[in-house]
Amino acid sequence: MQFGKLVSTLGLIFLGAVSVAAQSQPGTLAALEFQTPKNGAVTQYEEGRKQKADWHKQQKDTQPLYVWEILTGDSTGTYVVGRLGQHWADLDKPTVPDAADLDTYRKLIASNVQTLVARYYDYMPKVSNPESSMTPSKFSEIITYHVRGDRDSEFRSTIKRFNEAIQKGKVPLNYYWYELVNGGPGETFVLSIPHANYADFEDNPNIKPFREILKDAFSAAEADEILKGFDASVKNTESEIIRFRDDLSYIPAK
């Protein structure tokens, strides 16, 4: 958890016509719903999600529908459901008809849901260092950054420098940056750090403190300046742990 802990202490997945060439590239949109089951209805909710996954299989849906469970923080017990790697235009041509999808959700799941919030996030590949596997990790550490409105550019610049330092030093860290683009406060960014198991949250003694990583890549003075700029740009942070629920997810056969 070293990178996430250090960054957290110092201070995360659609419009108009898109060309055929652009559509051939992976999308960056994470279309997510945050579904909180009613009190005492978790078992029924999860059973409904399993049936919904079976329904997608019967429809021969070509796109995964992922489910995560939030384990810590104010949203403990909420499930995150959605698709990754989308284009905005994909919402106009869903892989299963919207009407049938919504009808199935209402029949199998809706009666056991207390609250539902939809949010759209944009993945930031230029400042991320993803894992090679396309399957979500068992756990993820999620750190949400609420950035000062007049410091947005500075925040973007500092996370770019973070990524440059990690790449330059060949530091064995994987992470994903997202920006909230609809469904919540502006200037909200999310850092998602994958973990294979709970033991992986321990500080890795083979990874230097983050300031040292920056100093090795640039200089001591520049490292301090980068960290100072990052700290000044962030109003506050929140952290959570989420668990990938492959038993509730739908992943099409290859």
Secondary structure, DSSP 8 states (H G I E B T S, - for coil): -HHHHHHHHH-----S---HHHHTS---EEEEEEEEE-TT-HHHHHHHHHHHHHHHHHTT-SS-BEEEEE-SSTTTT-EEEEEEEE-GGGGGS-SS-HHHHHHHHHHHTGGGEEEEEEEEEEE-GGG-B--S-SS--SEEEEEEEEE-GGGHHHHHHHHHHHHHHHHHTT----BEEEEEEESS-SSEEEEEEEESSGGGGS--TTS--HHHHHHHHS-HHHHHHHHHHHHHHEEEEEEEEEEE-TTT-B----
